[in-house]
Amino acid sequence: MAVIYDKLWKLLQEKNMKRIEMQRKAGISGNILARMGRNEYISMESVEKICCALHCSTDDILEFVNGDLVESEDQ
């Protein structure tokens, strides 16, 4: 299994919010934002901060997919 944050990027676009704005509003580090940009795992604490800042649930910002799908999309 792998995690992807495409839903988060779409949500930010809908809210007309830049990634850096979300970072500051949620109080997460630039490292966390970079990890998300690479579809890497982040802590549940960071997920909670993002959901609270954006008034959404985890289903609105991330999804788990088969790891083979993520690798084939990167190629």
KEVO-778163 format. One record per residue: x, y, z of N, C-alpha, C in turn; residue in one letter. Coordinates in steps of 0.001 Angstrom, whole numbers, plus 524288, in hexadecimal, padded with zeros to 5 digits. Example, Ala and Ser with C-alpha at 12.3 -4.5 7.8 and 13.67 -1.06 7.14 Angstrom:
2
833867E9C681E788300C7EE6C81E78833907F31C81E78a 832327F73681BA8835667FBDC81BE4832648001E81EBEs 
//
This chain:
75
803477FB5E8000080000800008000080373804E080000m 8016D808DE7FDAE8041580DE57FD7C800088122B7FE73a 801E5816B07FFD97FE6D81B1A800D87FF3481F2B7FC89v 7FAE9821907FAE67FB44825F67F7477F7E882A6D7F95Ei 7F9A482F297F84F7F71D833DC7FA5D7F47D837147F61Cy 7F32A834A87F1BE7F0B9837817ED6A7EBC083A507EF1Bd 7E8C4837D67F2927E3F183A507F4717E51983F687F74Ek 7E95B83F877FA3E7EAD2844507FD097EC19848A37F933l 7EF2B847677F5337F0AE84B777F1717EBE184D8C7EE92w 7E82784A237ED657E34B84BE97EAE07E01684F497EE92k 7DFE784DCA7F3927DD04850CE7F7737DF61856427F80El 7E486856907F8317E71D85BA77F8937E5DB85EFF7F3D8l 7E5CF85C937EF4C7E48985F727EA867DEF6861917EAC6q 7DB5085E597ECA67D5E2860067ED2F7D55B8648C7F109e 7D88E864717F5257D8618688F7F9187DBC486D3F7F798k 7DE2B86CE67F2F27E1A08710B7F1197E5EB8722E7F529n 7E84A86E0B7F71F7EC4886E737FB307F15286BF37F93Fm 7F59F86E7A7FA337FAB086C597F8B17FC98868957FCE3k 80016865287FB4E802338614A7FEF9804C9863E3803A6r 8079C8680F802BD80A5886ACA807008067386D3780AD0i 8020386F01808D07FDF38712280C387FBB586CDC80FB5e 7FAC28685180D6E7F8D2863EC810737FCCB8624A8148Dm 801BC8624D8131D805E7860EC816BD805D28647381B88q 805768697881AA48057186D3881EFD8007E86CBD82243r 7FC0386C3281FA87F70786BD08226A7F6C8866E5825C0k 7F8E78629B823C27F8C885DA28269A7FD2F85D3A82A94a 801288607182A06805928603582DA48090485B6F82CCCg 809AF859F9827D680D218559C826A281232857B58243Fi 8162B854868245481B458563D8225781B90855BA81C69s 81F648585581A458206D857E6814AE821F58525B81331g 8247B84FA1816CB825FA84A35815D982129846C281517n 81D2E847AC8184381854844B0817C3815D8845C98127Ai 815B484AAA810F58137984C2880BEA8167E8498980772l 81B9F8496C807DC81EDC846ED803D581DD58411180394a 81D4A83E908081981C26838F080842816EC837D18059Cr 8131F83B258068180E0383A7B8041180E6683B3A7FE26m 811A083ED97FC7D8126783FBA7F6E7814B783AFA7F42Ag 81786837C27F72A819D1832F07F5188167382E277F65Ar 811AF82F127F85380E0F82ADE7F9D58108B827127FDB1n 8131A8293D8019B8156582621805CA811E48268080A97e 8127C822BD80E0C80F5E822BD812D4810DF8274581663y 80CFA829658191680DD982D5481D2180B0182B7C8220Ai 80C1982E0282664809B982C5D82B55803E682D9982B7Ds 8012B82AA282EBC7FB9882BAC82F7F7FACD8310783201m 7FE7C832C0835197FE2C837F3837757FE0D83C2583333e 8015183B8282F358016183F3F82AE67FC5B83EFE827BDs 7FA5E83A44826E37F566839A2824197F11083C6682722v 7F10C83BAD82C417ED1683E3382F867ED6A8442282F23e 7F2198464382F4A7F2CD84BF682EE97F0A884E07829BEk 7F1C184B3B8258B7EFE584CE3820627E9EF84CAD82028i 7E7BB848658220C7E202847DB821FF7DF6184C1782548c 7E19984D50829CE7DF5F8517082D167DFB8856BC82A61c 7E424857CA827F07E4E385CD0825567E14085D7E820ABa 7E02C8593C81DED7DCEC85985819367D73E857FA81A2Dl 7D6068569681F0F7D0B7854F7820807CED38508581CFBh 7D1F384C5A81CD97D09F847E1819977D22C842E081C64c 7D13783E75819DD7D2B38396C81C217D73F8371481914s 7D952832D981B277DDBD830508188B7DC4682E7081312t 7D77682CCA812627D5B682B0780D377D5E182F688092Ed 7D5C28343D80AFE7D5DA838B6807727DB4D83A29805A8d 7DF6583813808417E4B1839CD806F87E8678358080535i 7E733830968066F7EACC82C72804DE7E7E1827778039Fl 7EA9A82417800E57E87181EED7FFE37ECE181B037FF7Ee 7EBA181636800B97EF61811F98005A7EE5380EF57FB59f 7F28780DD37F88D7F21A80AF97F3A17F619806977F390v 7F560803077EFF57F9197FED77EF2C7FE59801447EDA9n 802837FFB07F01A807B7801DA7EF118095C801577E96Fg 807A67FD387E6B4808FB7FC7D7E134806B6800D47DDD1d 8021D802CF7DF447FFA7807007DC4C802CF80C047DC99l 804D280D3B7E13F807E0812037E1F780CE2811B97DEE1v 80F7F80D377DEF58146780C9E7DC0D8138C80D247D632e 80F4980AF47D43480E5880B4D7CE9080CEA810D87CCEAs 80A6D813D57D0578090B819417CF2380DEB81CAB7CEEFe 811E381B647D20F816B481E7E7D23C81A0081DBE7CD58d 81934819937CA7781C93818697C5FE81AC781B247C12Cq 
//
